Amino acid sequence: MFDTFGEFDSVEELNRTAEGLLKEGDTESLMILAEENGIDKGDAQDYIDGVVPELANALMAAWGKLDVECKELKPYEIMEDWVDYIKKDAVRTRK
């Protein structure tokens, strides 16, 4: 699930790793980092291109982690509903 870079404890840790890879010019590994953490390739490319100042914000990182874990765990029935509820509640509380 988090085979290459491991599981991060915070979005700050994720972004520090992305920053280090970007400074090294290792965009290939940065794209792997994004994929491994459920971050959209387009968002990762925006970070590489300097369009955005960080790879992910807290909501992106949380959703990405949920998506990665759901691919591995394959929730069904009530668990799928809970995942959807968590995502919707996260958006509601951010407004």
Summary of the structure (lengths in Angstrom):
residues: 95
radius of gyration: 14.0
end to end distance: 30.7
largest distance: 44.1
contacts: 250
relative contact order: 0.13
helix: 68%
strand: 0%
